């Protein structure tokens, strides 16, 4: 796809207001209160985080999402506006919020509680496919694909390739039926190792890649501090991750997605894609929140 080096990437999924507590000595238990050293409030969700990292890399990124009209939604919309992400196709609706995520970070472990509001399909979807100039659609969570089973066929009909990050969801990944059938036509699959193991029943990156390779043309398996591996046909690729100071791993996988897609769509070189993904993921874990440090809002 040599003609798409600078083409916009559409990033589809729910956008959350992340409330991230760091510096916890212990996670709370029922009936007990814990105090954190710090807290950050930021826009979250895989679609926005991937789009923000794409924009930081200089790749046009378009956010396809629904935002509420509540205070939390209005606050994160201000961050989105300052991020460099194209927000022209964001739909605002009263039923779409609030969608908070509370993240509790202890050492390198995290626990989350989130709320989903309304439905996941923005009314701007088909207009974005037809008029945005994008050549690739990134679906940031399997739940959005599950809610909208026509997404892949619709994107392909408009000439877009499609990637999917399943994004951990106990109900859909462990107990949901028909996962692989629902994912038919996905061009690039971007799970982490835990998700891959849950989906395949295998243990370890090599057996997981072998199993997923049967369902997806290109599988990129994220291994955290151990780097990443990929399977494209019979070829296997691996890349190590550098040791970096880790503050918060929230959104690191979504940042990796941005780096990988940006380089791979431009070059079709898996090695360059993995290296770029690891650079973006490594940058993400060194600050709190998934998106890159926010830009200053443009002067009026």
VENCOR-V923019 format. One record per residue. N is the residue number from 1. RES is the residue in one letter. SS is DSSP state (alpha for helix, beta for strand, coil for the rest). OMEGA is omega as a letter, one per 30 degrees, with the letter a starting at -180 (* if undefined). D_LAST is the distance of its C-alpha to the last C-alpha in Angstrom with 1 decimal. Layout:
n=N res=RES ss=SS omega=OMEGA d_last=D_LAST
n=N res=RES ss=SS omega=OMEGA d_last=D_LAST
This chain:
n=1 res=X ss=coil omega=a d_last=38.5
n=2 res=X ss=alpha omega=a d_last=37.7
n=3 res=X ss=alpha omega=a d_last=35.2
n=4 res=X ss=alpha omega=a d_last=32.7
n=5 res=X ss=coil omega=a d_last=31.5
n=6 res=X ss=coil omega=a d_last=27.9
n=7 res=X ss=coil omega=l d_last=28.1
n=8 res=X ss=coil omega=l d_last=25.9
n=9 res=X ss=beta omega=l d_last=27.5
n=10 res=X ss=beta omega=l d_last=27.4
n=11 res=X ss=beta omega=a d_last=27.5
n=12 res=X ss=beta omega=l d_last=29.1
n=13 res=X ss=coil omega=l d_last=29.9
n=14 res=X ss=coil omega=l d_last=29.1
n=15 res=X ss=coil omega=a d_last=26.2
n=16 res=X ss=beta omega=l d_last=27.1
n=17 res=X ss=beta omega=a d_last=25.7
n=18 res=X ss=beta omega=l d_last=27.7
n=19 res=X ss=beta omega=a d_last=29.0
n=20 res=X ss=beta omega=l d_last=30.7
n=21 res=X ss=beta omega=l d_last=33.3
n=22 res=X ss=beta omega=l d_last=34.6
n=23 res=X ss=coil omega=l d_last=37.5
n=24 res=X ss=coil omega=l d_last=40.0
n=25 res=X ss=coil omega=l d_last=43.6
n=26 res=X ss=coil omega=l d_last=44.9
n=27 res=X ss=coil omega=a d_last=43.6
n=28 res=X ss=coil omega=l d_last=44.3
n=29 res=X ss=coil omega=a d_last=47.4
n=30 res=X ss=coil omega=l d_last=48.2
n=31 res=X ss=coil omega=a d_last=48.7
n=32 res=X ss=coil omega=l d_last=47.3
n=33 res=X ss=coil omega=l d_last=43.9
n=34 res=X ss=coil omega=l d_last=42.4
n=35 res=X ss=coil omega=a d_last=39.6
n=36 res=X ss=coil omega=l d_last=37.1
n=37 res=X ss=coil omega=a d_last=35.8
n=38 res=X ss=beta omega=l d_last=32.2
n=39 res=X ss=beta omega=l d_last=29.9
n=40 res=X ss=beta omega=l d_last=26.7
n=41 res=X ss=beta omega=a d_last=24.7
n=42 res=X ss=beta omega=l d_last=23.0
n=43 res=X ss=beta omega=a d_last=22.7
n=44 res=X ss=beta omega=a d_last=26.0
n=45 res=X ss=coil omega=a d_last=28.4
n=46 res=X ss=alpha omega=a d_last=29.7
n=47 res=X ss=alpha omega=a d_last=27.5
n=48 res=X ss=alpha omega=a d_last=24.2
n=49 res=X ss=alpha omega=l d_last=25.6
n=50 res=X ss=alpha omega=a d_last=27.1
n=51 res=X ss=alpha omega=a d_last=24.0
n=52 res=X ss=alpha omega=l d_last=21.9
n=53 res=X ss=alpha omega=l d_last=24.6
n=54 res=X ss=alpha omega=l d_last=24.9
n=55 res=X ss=alpha omega=l d_last=21.2
n=56 res=X ss=alpha omega=l d_last=21.9
n=57 res=X ss=coil omega=a d_last=24.9
n=58 res=X ss=coil omega=l d_last=22.9
n=59 res=X ss=coil omega=l d_last=24.4
n=60 res=X ss=coil omega=a d_last=22.4
n=61 res=X ss=beta omega=a d_last=22.8
n=62 res=X ss=beta omega=l d_last=22.5
n=63 res=X ss=beta omega=l d_last=22.9
n=64 res=X ss=beta omega=a d_last=25.4
n=65 res=X ss=coil omega=l d_last=25.7
n=66 res=X ss=beta omega=l d_last=25.8
n=67 res=X ss=beta omega=l d_last=23.8
n=68 res=X ss=coil omega=l d_last=25.0
n=69 res=X ss=coil omega=a d_last=23.3
n=70 res=X ss=coil omega=a d_last=24.5
n=71 res=X ss=alpha omega=a d_last=22.8
n=72 res=X ss=alpha omega=a d_last=23.5
n=73 res=X ss=alpha omega=l d_last=22.2
n=74 res=X ss=alpha omega=l d_last=18.9
n=75 res=X ss=alpha omega=a d_last=18.5
n=76 res=X ss=alpha omega=l d_last=19.4
n=77 res=X ss=alpha omega=l d_last=17.1
n=78 res=X ss=alpha omega=l d_last=14.1
n=79 res=X ss=alpha omega=l d_last=15.9
n=80 res=X ss=alpha omega=a d_last=16.6
n=81 res=X ss=alpha omega=a d_last=13.1
n=82 res=X ss=coil omega=a d_last=12.5
n=83 res=X ss=coil omega=a d_last=15.9
n=84 res=X ss=coil omega=l d_last=15.7
n=85 res=X ss=coil omega=l d_last=18.1
n=86 res=X ss=beta omega=a d_last=17.9
n=87 res=X ss=coil omega=a d_last=17.8
n=88 res=X ss=coil omega=a d_last=18.4
n=89 res=X ss=coil omega=l d_last=22.0
n=90 res=X ss=coil omega=l d_last=21.6
n=91 res=X ss=beta omega=l d_last=23.6
n=92 res=X ss=beta omega=a d_last=23.0
n=93 res=X ss=coil omega=a d_last=26.2
n=94 res=X ss=alpha omega=a d_last=27.8
n=95 res=X ss=alpha omega=a d_last=30.7
n=96 res=X ss=alpha omega=l d_last=28.7
n=97 res=X ss=coil omega=f d_last=28.1
n=98 res=X ss=coil omega=l d_last=28.4
n=99 res=X ss=coil omega=a d_last=29.4
n=100 res=X ss=beta omega=l d_last=29.8
n=101 res=X ss=beta omega=l d_last=31.6
n=102 res=X ss=beta omega=l d_last=33.2
n=103 res=X ss=beta omega=l d_last=34.2
n=104 res=X ss=beta omega=a d_last=36.8
n=105 res=X ss=beta omega=l d_last=37.2
n=106 res=X ss=beta omega=a d_last=40.5
n=107 res=X ss=coil omega=l d_last=41.2
n=108 res=X ss=coil omega=l d_last=40.4
n=109 res=X ss=beta omega=a d_last=41.3
n=110 res=X ss=beta omega=l d_last=39.0
n=111 res=X ss=beta omega=a d_last=39.6
n=112 res=X ss=beta omega=l d_last=37.2
n=113 res=X ss=beta omega=a d_last=37.2
n=114 res=X ss=beta omega=l d_last=34.9
n=115 res=X ss=coil omega=l d_last=34.5
n=116 res=X ss=coil omega=a d_last=34.0
n=117 res=X ss=coil omega=l d_last=32.9
n=118 res=X ss=coil omega=l d_last=33.4
n=119 res=X ss=coil omega=a d_last=34.1
n=120 res=X ss=coil omega=a d_last=32.6
n=121 res=X ss=coil omega=l d_last=32.1
n=122 res=X ss=coil omega=l d_last=28.8
n=123 res=X ss=coil omega=a d_last=29.4
n=124 res=X ss=coil omega=a d_last=27.2
n=125 res=X ss=alpha omega=a d_last=29.7
n=126 res=X ss=alpha omega=l d_last=31.7
n=127 res=X ss=alpha omega=l d_last=28.8
n=128 res=X ss=alpha omega=l d_last=27.3
n=129 res=X ss=alpha omega=a d_last=30.7
n=130 res=X ss=alpha omega=a d_last=31.2
n=131 res=X ss=alpha omega=a d_last=27.9
n=132 res=X ss=coil omega=a d_last=25.7
n=133 res=X ss=coil omega=a d_last=27.8
n=134 res=X ss=coil omega=l d_last=28.7
n=135 res=X ss=coil omega=a d_last=32.2
n=136 res=X ss=beta omega=l d_last=32.5
n=137 res=X ss=beta omega=l d_last=32.1
n=138 res=X ss=beta omega=l d_last=32.1
n=139 res=X ss=beta omega=a d_last=33.4
n=140 res=X ss=coil omega=l d_last=32.6
n=141 res=X ss=coil omega=a d_last=35.4
n=142 res=X ss=alpha omega=a d_last=38.8
n=143 res=X ss=alpha omega=l d_last=38.4
n=144 res=X ss=alpha omega=l d_last=35.8
n=145 res=X ss=alpha omega=l d_last=38.4
n=146 res=X ss=alpha omega=l d_last=41.2
n=147 res=X ss=alpha omega=a d_last=39.4
n=148 res=X ss=coil omega=a d_last=38.7
n=149 res=X ss=coil omega=l d_last=41.8
n=150 res=X ss=coil omega=a d_last=40.9
n=151 res=X ss=alpha omega=a d_last=37.8
n=152 res=X ss=alpha omega=l d_last=39.5
n=153 res=X ss=alpha omega=l d_last=41.5
n=154 res=X ss=alpha omega=l d_last=38.5
n=155 res=X ss=alpha omega=l d_last=36.4
n=156 res=X ss=alpha omega=l d_last=39.5
n=157 res=X ss=alpha omega=l d_last=40.0
n=158 res=X ss=coil omega=l d_last=36.5
n=159 res=X ss=coil omega=a d_last=37.4
n=160 res=X ss=coil omega=l d_last=35.5
n=161 res=X ss=beta omega=a d_last=37.2
n=162 res=X ss=beta omega=l d_last=36.8
n=163 res=X ss=beta omega=a d_last=36.6
n=164 res=X ss=beta omega=l d_last=37.2
n=165 res=X ss=coil omega=a d_last=36.9
n=166 res=X ss=coil omega=a d_last=39.2
n=167 res=X ss=coil omega=a d_last=37.5
n=168 res=X ss=coil omega=l d_last=40.2
n=169 res=X ss=coil omega=a d_last=41.4
n=170 res=X ss=alpha omega=a d_last=44.9
n=171 res=X ss=alpha omega=a d_last=45.8
n=172 res=X ss=alpha omega=a d_last=44.8
n=173 res=X ss=alpha omega=a d_last=45.8
n=174 res=X ss=alpha omega=a d_last=49.0
n=175 res=X ss=alpha omega=a d_last=50.3
n=176 res=X ss=coil omega=l d_last=48.5
n=177 res=X ss=coil omega=l d_last=50.8
n=178 res=X ss=coil omega=a d_last=50.0
n=179 res=X ss=alpha omega=a d_last=47.2
n=180 res=X ss=alpha omega=l d_last=48.4
n=181 res=X ss=alpha omega=l d_last=49.1
n=182 res=X ss=alpha omega=a d_last=45.6
n=183 res=X ss=coil omega=a d_last=44.2
n=184 res=X ss=coil omega=l d_last=46.2
n=185 res=X ss=coil omega=l d_last=44.3
n=186 res=X ss=coil omega=a d_last=41.8
n=187 res=X ss=coil omega=a d_last=41.5
n=188 res=X ss=beta omega=a d_last=40.2
n=189 res=X ss=beta omega=a d_last=41.0
n=190 res=X ss=coil omega=l d_last=39.2
n=191 res=X ss=coil omega=l d_last=41.0
n=192 res=X ss=beta omega=a d_last=41.7
n=193 res=X ss=alpha omega=a d_last=45.3
n=194 res=X ss=alpha omega=l d_last=45.7
n=195 res=X ss=alpha omega=l d_last=44.5
n=196 res=X ss=alpha omega=l d_last=46.7
n=197 res=X ss=alpha omega=l d_last=49.7
n=198 res=X ss=alpha omega=a d_last=49.2
n=199 res=X ss=alpha omega=a d_last=49.0
n=200 res=X ss=alpha omega=a d_last=52.0
n=201 res=X ss=coil omega=l d_last=54.2
n=202 res=X ss=coil omega=l d_last=54.6
n=203 res=X ss=coil omega=a d_last=54.0
n=204 res=X ss=coil omega=a d_last=52.6
n=205 res=X ss=alpha omega=a d_last=50.2
n=206 res=X ss=alpha omega=l d_last=52.9
n=207 res=X ss=alpha omega=l d_last=54.5
n=208 res=X ss=alpha omega=l d_last=51.2
n=209 res=X ss=alpha omega=l d_last=50.0
n=210 res=X ss=alpha omega=a d_last=53.3
n=211 res=X ss=alpha omega=a d_last=53.1
n=212 res=X ss=alpha omega=l d_last=49.5
n=213 res=X ss=alpha omega=l d_last=50.2
n=214 res=X ss=coil omega=a d_last=52.5
n=215 res=X ss=coil omega=a d_last=49.7
n=216 res=X ss=coil omega=l d_last=46.7
n=217 res=X ss=coil omega=l d_last=46.6
n=218 res=X ss=beta omega=l d_last=44.4
n=219 res=X ss=beta omega=l d_last=44.2
n=220 res=X ss=beta omega=a d_last=42.1
n=221 res=X ss=beta omega=a d_last=43.2
n=222 res=X ss=beta omega=a d_last=41.1
n=223 res=X ss=coil omega=l d_last=43.2
n=224 res=X ss=alpha omega=a d_last=40.8
n=225 res=X ss=alpha omega=l d_last=42.1
n=226 res=X ss=alpha omega=l d_last=44.8
n=227 res=X ss=coil omega=a d_last=42.4
n=228 res=X ss=beta omega=l d_last=42.7
n=229 res=X ss=beta omega=a d_last=45.2
n=230 res=X ss=beta omega=l d_last=45.2
n=231 res=X ss=beta omega=l d_last=47.8
n=232 res=X ss=beta omega=a d_last=47.7
n=233 res=X ss=coil omega=l d_last=51.0
n=234 res=X ss=coil omega=a d_last=53.7
n=235 res=X ss=beta omega=l d_last=51.4
n=236 res=X ss=beta omega=a d_last=50.2
n=237 res=X ss=beta omega=l d_last=47.4
n=238 res=X ss=beta omega=l d_last=46.5
n=239 res=X ss=beta omega=l d_last=44.0
n=240 res=X ss=coil omega=l d_last=44.0
n=241 res=X ss=coil omega=l d_last=41.1
n=242 res=X ss=coil omega=l d_last=40.7
n=243 res=X ss=coil omega=l d_last=41.2
n=244 res=X ss=coil omega=l d_last=37.9
n=245 res=X ss=coil omega=a d_last=37.1
n=246 res=X ss=coil omega=l d_last=36.3
n=247 res=X ss=coil omega=a d_last=34.1
n=248 res=X ss=coil omega=a d_last=33.3
n=249 res=X ss=coil omega=l d_last=34.5
n=250 res=X ss=coil omega=l d_last=32.3
n=251 res=X ss=coil omega=a d_last=30.9
n=252 res=X ss=alpha omega=l d_last=32.7
n=253 res=X ss=alpha omega=l d_last=34.5
n=254 res=X ss=alpha omega=l d_last=31.4
n=255 res=X ss=alpha omega=l d_last=29.9
n=256 res=X ss=alpha omega=l d_last=33.3
n=257 res=X ss=alpha omega=a d_last=33.0
n=258 res=X ss=alpha omega=a d_last=29.7
n=259 res=X ss=alpha omega=a d_last=31.3
n=260 res=X ss=alpha omega=a d_last=34.5
n=261 res=X ss=alpha omega=a d_last=33.1
n=262 res=X ss=alpha omega=a d_last=30.8
n=263 res=X ss=alpha omega=a d_last=33.8
n=264 res=X ss=alpha omega=l d_last=36.5
n=265 res=X ss=alpha omega=a d_last=34.9
n=266 res=X ss=alpha omega=a d_last=34.4
n=267 res=X ss=alpha omega=a d_last=37.8
n=268 res=X ss=coil omega=l d_last=40.1
n=269 res=X ss=coil omega=a d_last=41.4
n=270 res=X ss=alpha omega=a d_last=42.0
n=271 res=X ss=alpha omega=l d_last=42.4
n=272 res=X ss=alpha omega=l d_last=39.0
n=273 res=X ss=alpha omega=l d_last=37.5
n=274 res=X ss=alpha omega=a d_last=39.1
n=275 res=X ss=alpha omega=l d_last=38.1
n=276 res=X ss=alpha omega=l d_last=34.4
n=277 res=X ss=alpha omega=a d_last=34.6
n=278 res=X ss=alpha omega=l d_last=36.2
n=279 res=X ss=alpha omega=a d_last=33.6
n=280 res=X ss=alpha omega=l d_last=30.8
n=281 res=X ss=alpha omega=l d_last=33.0
n=282 res=X ss=alpha omega=l d_last=33.9
n=283 res=X ss=alpha omega=a d_last=30.3
n=284 res=X ss=alpha omega=a d_last=29.6
n=285 res=X ss=coil omega=a d_last=32.5
n=286 res=X ss=coil omega=l d_last=31.5
n=287 res=X ss=coil omega=a d_last=28.6
n=288 res=X ss=coil omega=a d_last=28.4
n=289 res=X ss=coil omega=a d_last=27.1
n=290 res=X ss=coil omega=a d_last=27.4
n=291 res=X ss=coil omega=l d_last=24.0
n=292 res=X ss=coil omega=l d_last=23.0
n=293 res=X ss=coil omega=a d_last=21.1
n=294 res=X ss=coil omega=l d_last=17.6
n=295 res=X ss=coil omega=l d_last=14.8
n=296 res=X ss=coil omega=l d_last=11.8
n=297 res=X ss=coil omega=l d_last=8.8
n=298 res=X ss=coil omega=l d_last=6.4
n=299 res=X ss=coil omega=a d_last=3.8
n=300 res=X ss=coil omega=* d_last=0.0
